[in-house]
Amino acid sequence: MVIVITGILAGMVAVFIRQPVDAYIDSARRAALTDMADTAVRRVARDIGTALPNSVRTPSADTNCIEFIPTRTGGRYRAEPDGTAGSEFLDFSTADSQFNMFGPPSGAAGQQIAAGDLIAVYNLGIAGSDAFVLDNTSVVASAPAWNAASQETTISIAPRLFPLASASNRFHVIPGGEQVLVYVCSGAGTSAAGDGLGTLYRLARTLPYPRPAACPAVPAGTPALASSVSACRFAYSPGPLQRYGLVSIALEIRQAGEAVVLQHQVSVENTP
């Protein structure tokens, strides 16, 4: 009799406890989904913020990926000699192999110019001035040399005749290890159980990298940036004067029928 009564009481208590427990589980799952989506979107936005001017693009037939050329740092090059020894200027009339940058090289980790990096000048993203096909880039030959007397840094590059000079004498440095970045959602969709089937990946590619017609295939073993992706969309809109562009990111992550949707926009500076 005691066992029967205890079972009845336990069943009654379980009815009242089940709802708060289910609510806690749903809340924990929702928080985990939100954290995963937010981390992924922030990573994408941070990388896009370093994009070389006029390099952000999406394949014409696919909105599940976005690609761009990242930059490590940049600076202003000397455009004319000043009559002193060592005032190396960037010559646009011949294949030049050395020029001076105003100021010292950056001391911040991850922003230091190194051999193997690429120098890009006045990237417009059009034929004749497109870094994706190496129209306006040259490889850094050695580590920059700082001249304390002139307050300038000498950068040695592979001999290159750059097609166009920058109106503001600017150049950008493309990291040699990650010359192109591609974010791609693969297999986005929803299963019968209400779980997202897709995965968001971050891929690194090398230059030259002509515009693809569709998102690239993801190599086996590539680590995932986010899983359980049910929908994903990237869009890029250049500004009316093309000085700025706008990247729109929409990411939906779904588990057990519960979905978290994040939308984010990133402003891109396109002044080369």
N, C-alpha and C positions, 0 to 999 in steps of 0.2 A: 504493500500500500504506500509506503514511504517513497519507493522508487517511482511509482506511478504519479504521485503528487509532485515529486521533484521534477519529473519530465514535463508535466503540464506547466509548472511555473517557469521552467527553462524555456519552453516554447513561447510563452507569453512575453518573457523578457526579450527573447531574440527578435520578436516582431518590432519592439520599440528600439532595439539597438541597431538593427539592420540598416535603417535609413541613414542615421548619422555616419555609420561605417562606410556605406556606399558613397555618401557625399564626400567623405574624406578621401577615399580612393580616387573619385572623379576629380577632386580639386588637386590632388597630388599629380595625377596624370596630366591635367591641364597645365599646371605649372611647369612640368618637365617639357611638354610640347612647346610652350611659350619660350622657355629658356633656349631650347634647341633652335627654334626659328630665329629668335633674336640674335643669338650668337652667329648664326650663318649669315644673316642679312648684314650685320655690322661688319663681318669680315669682308663681304663683297664690297660694301660701301667704302671701307678703308682702302682697299686695293684700287678701286676705281678713282679715288681721290688722288692717286699718284699717276694717273694715266697721262701719257704724252699727248699734247694738244692735237686734236683732230685724228686720234687713233681709236676712239671708242666706236664699235660697230657691232651689228648683229647680222647673221646670215639672212639673206633676203627671203628664204623660204621657211625659216624656223625662228620662233620666239623663245625657245627653251634654252638658249645660251647667249652669252655675250662675251666679246673678246676685245682686248686692248693691249697696248704696249705700256708696261709700267716704267717708271723712272726712279732712279736712285737719288738723284740730286740735280742741280743745274747751276747756272751762273751766267755772267756776262763776259764775253770775249773782247779782247782788244781788237778794234777794227782798223786802227791806223797807228803807225810808229810815232814815237815822240822824240826821236833823235838820240835817245840814250841806248847804250849797249844792252842787249837782252830784251828789248821791247818787242817781243815777237807778236805780230798781229796775224789774224786769220785772213789769208789772201784768197779772194774768190776769183782770181784770174788764172790760177795755176793749181796744180795738185800740191797742196800744202801738207806738211807733216808735223807742224808744231805751232802752237799759239799760246798766248798768255790769258789767263783768267784773272779778273780783278778780285783781289782779296785772297785770304788763305783758304786752303781746302777745309771742308767740314771735319770736325773732330768727333762728331756723333757716330756711334756705331750704326752701321747699315747705310750711311750716307757718304762714305769715303770712296773716291774714284780709284779704281784698281785696274790693272792690266787685264784686258779681255772684255772690259765694259765697252759700250758703244756710245759715241758722241753723235747726237742728232741735232741738225740745225734747220730751223724754219720748216717744220713739218706741216704740210697743208692737207695731206691725205688724198692728193690728186696725182695723176700721172706726171712724173718728173720730180715730184716732191712728196714721195710716199715712203715712210720708213718701213712699212710692211714688206716692201720689195727692195729695200736698201738703197733707195734713190739718193738719200741725203744723210747717210751715216758713215762713220769710220770707226775702226777698232782702236781702243787705247793701247798704245805700245808698252808703256811702263808707268809706274806710279808717278804722280805729279811731283814737281820740284818747287818748293816754296822759296821765294826770294824776299827776305825781310827788308832789304834796302828799297826795293821798288814796290813792295806790298802787292806783288802779283805772283801767280802760280803758273808755272810752265807745264803744259800738257802736250805730250808727244803722242801722235796718232799715226796710223798707216796713211801714206800719202793719198790725199783725196781732194778732188775738185768739187766742192759743194755747189749745187746748182743755183741756190738763192741765198742771199744774205738776210738775216733777221733785221727788221726795222729797229728793234730795241737791242740789237747785239746780244741776243740770248741763245744759249744752247742747253740741251738736256742730256742727261746721262742715263742710258738704258743698262740695267744690270746684266752682265754677261751670263749669269746663271738662270735668269728668268726673263727672256727677251719678249715673250708673249704670254699673257695669262688668259685662260678661257674658263669661264664658269658655265657648267652645263648640267641640266637636269635630265637624267636618263630614266626612262620607264615610268614617268609620272602617271598616276591613275589610282583607282580605289578598288580594293578587293571586296568580295561578297561579305566579308566580316567587318567591313568598314575601316580597313587599315590602308594607309598610303603605300603604294608599291614602288615609288620612285626614289631616286637618290641624287643629291646635289654633290657635284665633284668640282675640284679646283685642279686644272691642268696647266702645265707649263710647256711652252713650245719655243722653238728656235726660229730666228729669221734666216732667210726670207719666208714669209707666210702669206701667200696670196689669199684673197677672200674666198672662203668655201661657200658652197651652195647650201649646205645644211650643217647642223651641229656635228662635231667630230665624234668618232667612236671612243669610248672610254677603255683604256687598256686594262686587262685583268690585274687585280691586285692594287688598283688605285684606291687610296684611303678616302672614305666618305666624309664630306663636310656636314651633311645632314641626311637622315634617312626618313622613311615613312612619308615621303613627299607625294601628295596627291595632285597638286597642281603647281605650276611654276611659269612665270612669264617675265621676260626682260624686254624692255623697249628703250630706244634711244631717239631723242628728238633734238636736232641741232637748233640753235637759236636763230632768229630772223637775220641777225648780222653775223652769225657763226662765230662770235666771240665766246659764247657760252653754249653749252648743251645741257640736256637734262636726261638722266637715266632713271627709269622707273623700274622698280623691282617688286614683284608680287610672289609670295611664297606661302603655300598652304601645306600644313603637315597634319596628318590625320591618323588616329589610333582608336580602335574600338568604337567607331562612329563619331568620336569627338574630334573636332577640327579647330586648328588655330590658323588664322590668316593674318599675315603681316604685309603691309605695303610701305615702301620706302622710296624716297627720291634723292638723287645725288646730283648736285650741280657740278658740271665739268667745265674747267677753263680751257678755251681753245685758242687763246692768243699765243702764237708761236714765238 
